[in-house]
Amino acid sequence: MESQKEARTLQEPVERPPGASRSQTPKDKERQEGSAVPAAAALGAEGDDTSADGLWELPVEPAERRPECSRCSRPQKVCLCPFLPAHPLPISTHLYIIQHPAEENKVLRTVPLLAACLPQDKCKVKIGRRFSEERDPELSTVCRKSGTLILYPGAEAANLEEFILDSPVYPSTIIIIDGTWSQAKDIFYKNSLFRHPKQQEDFHLQARKRALTRTLTMQSPELLQKNYSEFFVQLKTSISSQYVIRMQPTNRCLSTLECAAVALSILEKNNYIQETLLRPLQALCSFQLQHGAQIRLSKEHLLKNGLYPKPMPKNKRKLRKMELLMNSVKI
């Protein structure tokens, strides 16, 4: 009997008070310590997930935009209205700006300053990449008029000053494309709207031009190129761009505001227009330079003087453009 009681006591588990532990072997301690590390890491990961989930649940406050001036579209603290004319300039020419969508939200854009200087019915801004008769019948009608010019440099473009001297119809409208040079090129060549045939009201004028073309072809091909570049014009001017806070491809490139200022002063035969339109641009650049901006030299200047900071492109077409810039060849 006693031997059975002793065996039963050995088999029954011994009750321990709370917190009491049996003696541990070294292996048991190592096993517990090893299992404690992953558990702590798991608790830490769960805590991180919980805190991250809490961050996602926080309300997002929209960024507050600085209040803008309703006239010059600049922040009110750096408003340029003191440099704008007191009243819109009285002009007879209609100006259409075809603006690439990427230019609309740029901080240092010049088109709002240009529009603020001109009457609303004389300066209209069309934003987009593609235009058609269905989407914009107004622009389509303007492009068909015989008095409409498109300012776009190219082999077929005539010098604006020479064109108005020889043209029997004095221009009443000029179209300018606003964007980088690649964006302007894309808009110009992918919109057939800009190459519409003119209206039939100029049938007799077109007949005289065709007769003149046949005569010039037999006499002098050079005169033909000069006189028959009908509705595409360019500016041949010696002025350098004053928009020095933005890099230009060449030293001859002008900003949209500068192109409009020169073109309108030629068409209106009034140099005061150019001076007035350039005044807010000069103020803009002066303010930016005083607050940390740097003068941006043209890509052509940097390449010629070995100052271009980027490696030369591997693409053959882009490399060819770089070589033309270095050799002062018009692209």
C-alpha positions in Angstrom: 0.0 0.0 0.0 2.7 2.4 0.9 4.6 1.7 -2.3 1.4 2.4 -4.3 0.9 5.8 -2.4 4.5 6.8 -3.2 4.0 6.0 -6.9 0.7 7.9 -7.0 2.3 11.0 -5.4 5.2 10.9 -7.9 2.7 10.8 -10.9 0.3 13.5 -9.6 1.4 17.1 -10.5 2.4 19.2 -7.7 0.4 22.5 -7.2 2.6 25.6 -7.1 1.6 29.0 -5.9 1.2 31.7 -8.5 4.5 33.1 -9.6 6.5 30.1 -8.4 8.5 28.2 -11.0 10.3 25.0 -11.1 14.1 24.8 -11.4 15.2 25.4 -15.0 18.0 23.8 -16.8 20.4 25.8 -19.0 18.7 24.4 -22.1 15.3 25.6 -20.9 16.6 29.1 -20.4 18.1 29.3 -23.9 14.9 28.0 -25.4 12.8 30.7 -23.5 15.2 33.5 -24.4 15.2 32.4 -28.1 11.4 32.4 -28.3 11.2 35.8 -26.5 13.0 37.7 -29.3 10.6 36.8 -32.1 7.7 37.5 -29.9 9.0 41.0 -29.1 9.7 41.6 -32.8 6.2 40.6 -33.6 4.8 42.9 -31.0 6.9 45.7 -32.4 5.7 45.0 -36.0 2.1 45.0 -34.8 2.7 48.3 -33.1 4.2 49.8 -36.3 1.3 48.6 -38.4 -1.2 50.0 -35.8 0.6 53.4 -35.9 0.7 53.4 -39.7 -3.0 52.6 -39.9 -3.6 55.5 -37.6 -1.7 57.8 -39.9 -3.8 56.8 -42.9 -7.0 57.6 -41.0 -5.9 61.1 -40.2 -7.7 63.8 -42.3 -5.7 65.3 -45.2 -5.8 69.1 -45.2 -5.6 70.6 -48.7 -2.6 72.8 -49.3 -3.6 76.4 -49.2 -2.7 78.4 -52.2 -1.5 81.9 -51.8 -4.2 84.5 -52.7 -3.6 85.7 -56.3 -4.1 89.0 -57.9 -7.1 88.9 -60.2 -5.4 91.0 -62.9 -1.8 89.7 -63.2 -2.4 86.2 -61.7 0.6 86.6 -59.5 0.5 86.1 -55.7 -0.7 89.2 -54.0 2.5 89.7 -52.1 4.5 89.9 -55.4 1.9 91.5 -57.5 3.2 93.1 -60.7 0.2 95.4 -61.4 2.3 98.5 -60.7 4.3 97.7 -63.8 1.2 97.1 -66.0 -0.4 99.9 -68.0 -3.2 101.8 -66.2 -5.6 100.9 -69.0 -5.4 98.1 -71.6 -3.4 99.2 -74.7 -5.7 100.3 -77.6 -4.8 98.0 -80.5 -6.6 97.0 -83.6 -4.9 93.6 -84.1 -6.5 90.5 -82.7 -4.0 88.2 -80.9 -4.7 84.5 -80.4 -2.4 82.5 -78.0 -2.4 78.7 -78.6 -1.2 77.5 -75.2 0.1 74.0 -74.5 -1.6 72.6 -71.3 1.7 72.1 -69.6 2.3 75.9 -69.6 -1.0 76.7 -67.8 0.2 75.9 -64.3 3.8 77.1 -64.5 4.6 79.7 -61.9 6.7 82.0 -64.1 4.6 82.0 -67.2 4.3 85.2 -69.2 0.9 84.9 -71.0 -1.1 86.2 -68.0 1.1 89.4 -68.0 0.5 89.8 -71.7 -3.2 89.3 -71.4 -3.4 91.8 -68.5 -1.9 94.5 -70.8 -4.4 94.1 -73.7 -8.2 94.4 -74.1 -10.0 91.1 -73.5 -11.7 91.2 -76.9 -8.3 91.6 -78.6 -6.3 88.8 -76.8 -7.7 85.3 -76.5 -6.0 82.3 -75.0 -6.8 78.8 -76.3 -5.5 75.9 -74.2 -5.0 72.5 -75.8 -2.9 70.2 -77.9 -5.3 69.4 -80.7 -7.9 71.6 -82.4 -10.4 70.9 -85.1 -13.4 72.6 -86.8 -15.8 70.6 -84.6 -14.1 71.4 -81.3 -13.3 75.0 -81.9 -15.2 76.6 -84.8 -14.1 80.1 -83.8 -10.4 79.2 -84.2 -11.2 77.5 -87.5 -12.9 80.5 -88.8 -10.0 82.7 -87.8 -7.5 80.5 -89.5 -9.4 80.7 -92.8 -9.4 84.5 -92.9 -7.0 86.0 -95.3 -5.8 88.6 -92.8 -4.6 85.9 -90.3 -0.9 85.3 -89.8 0.8 82.5 -87.8 4.0 83.4 -86.1 6.2 80.3 -86.5 9.8 80.3 -87.6 10.7 78.0 -90.5 12.1 77.8 -94.0 8.7 78.9 -95.5 8.1 81.8 -93.1 8.5 85.4 -94.3 10.0 88.2 -92.3 7.0 90.0 -90.7 8.3 93.5 -91.5 8.8 92.7 -95.1 5.5 90.8 -95.4 3.4 93.8 -94.4 5.1 96.0 -96.9 4.3 93.6 -99.8 1.0 92.2 -98.7 -2.1 93.6 -100.5 -4.2 92.6 -97.4 -3.0 94.1 -94.2 -3.0 91.5 -91.4 -5.7 91.8 -88.8 -5.0 88.7 -86.7 -1.8 87.0 -85.5 -1.6 83.5 -83.9 1.3 82.6 -81.5 1.9 79.2 -80.0 2.9 79.2 -76.3 5.1 76.3 -75.0 8.5 74.9 -75.2 10.0 74.6 -78.7 9.2 70.9 -78.9 5.6 71.5 -77.7 5.1 74.3 -80.2 6.4 72.1 -83.0 4.1 69.3 -82.0 1.1 71.7 -81.9 2.0 73.3 -85.3 2.5 70.1 -87.3 -0.3 68.0 -85.8 -3.1 70.5 -86.3 -4.1 70.9 -89.9 -6.3 73.8 -88.8 -3.2 76.1 -89.1 -2.9 75.2 -92.8 -6.5 75.8 -93.9 -7.0 77.2 -97.3 -8.2 80.8 -97.2 -11.7 81.9 -97.9 -13.0 82.3 -101.5 -13.5 86.1 -101.0 -9.8 86.4 -102.0 -10.2 84.5 -105.3 -8.9 87.4 -107.4 -6.0 88.0 -105.0 -5.1 84.3 -105.2 -5.3 84.4 -109.0 -2.9 87.4 -109.0 -0.5 85.5 -106.7 -0.6 82.5 -109.0 0.2 84.7 -112.0 3.0 86.3 -110.0 4.3 82.9 -109.0 4.6 81.8 -112.6 6.4 85.0 -113.5 8.8 84.8 -110.6 9.5 81.1 -111.3 10.8 82.0 -114.7 12.7 85.1 -113.6 14.1 84.5 -110.1 13.5 81.6 -107.7 14.9 83.7 -104.8 12.1 86.3 -105.3 9.6 83.5 -105.4 10.6 82.2 -102.0 10.5 85.8 -100.6 7.1 86.7 -102.0 5.1 83.4 -101.8 5.6 82.5 -98.1 2.0 83.6 -97.6 0.7 83.3 -94.1 3.6 82.0 -91.9 5.8 84.8 -90.6 8.8 85.0 -88.3 10.6 87.8 -86.4 14.1 88.8 -87.6 15.2 91.0 -84.8 18.6 91.6 -83.2 17.1 92.0 -79.6 18.1 89.4 -77.0 15.6 87.9 -74.7 15.1 89.6 -71.3 13.5 86.5 -69.9 16.8 85.5 -68.3 15.4 83.3 -65.6 14.4 80.5 -68.0 16.8 78.7 -70.3 16.3 79.1 -74.1 17.7 76.9 -76.8 19.6 79.7 -78.6 20.5 83.3 -78.1 17.9 84.4 -80.6 14.9 82.8 -78.9 12.2 85.0 -77.3 9.5 84.3 -74.8 5.8 84.3 -75.9 5.3 87.8 -74.3 8.4 89.1 -76.1 7.3 87.7 -79.5 3.8 89.3 -79.0 5.4 92.6 -78.0 7.6 92.8 -81.1 4.9 91.5 -83.5 2.3 93.9 -82.2 4.7 96.9 -82.3 5.4 96.1 -86.0 1.7 95.5 -87.0 0.5 98.6 -85.0 3.5 100.7 -86.1 4.0 101.8 -82.5 7.2 101.1 -80.6 5.5 102.2 -77.3 3.6 98.9 -77.3 6.8 96.9 -77.1 8.2 99.0 -74.3 4.9 98.7 -72.3 4.6 95.0 -72.7 8.2 94.3 -71.7 8.0 96.3 -68.5 6.2 93.7 -66.4 8.5 91.0 -67.7 11.6 93.0 -66.7 10.1 93.5 -63.2 9.3 89.8 -62.9 12.9 88.8 -63.7 14.4 91.5 -61.5 12.3 90.3 -58.5 13.3 86.6 -59.0 17.0 87.4 -59.3 16.8 89.4 -56.1 15.3 86.4 -54.3 17.7 83.7 -55.3 17.1 83.0 -59.0 20.1 82.8 -61.3 20.6 84.0 -64.8 20.0 81.1 -67.2 22.2 81.2 -70.2 21.0 79.7 -73.5 21.9 76.1 -74.3 23.7 77.3 -77.4 26.0 79.5 -75.2 26.7 76.7 -72.7 27.6 74.2 -75.5 29.9 76.7 -77.3 31.8 77.5 -74.1 32.0 74.0 -72.7 29.7 74.8 -69.8 26.8 72.5 -70.6 26.4 70.5 -67.3 24.7 67.4 -68.7 26.3 64.6 -70.8 25.8 64.7 -74.5 22.8 62.6 -75.6 23.3 59.2 -77.2 20.2 59.5 -79.4 21.5 60.5 -82.9 18.7 62.9 -83.6 19.2 64.8 -80.4 23.0 64.7 -80.8 22.6 66.2 -84.2 20.6 69.1 -82.7 23.3 69.7 -80.2 25.9 69.9 -83.0 23.8 72.4 -84.9 23.4 74.6 -81.8 27.2 74.6 -81.3 27.7 75.6 -85.0 25.0 78.4 -84.8 22.9 76.6 -87.4 19.2 77.5 -87.2 17.2 74.4 -86.3 
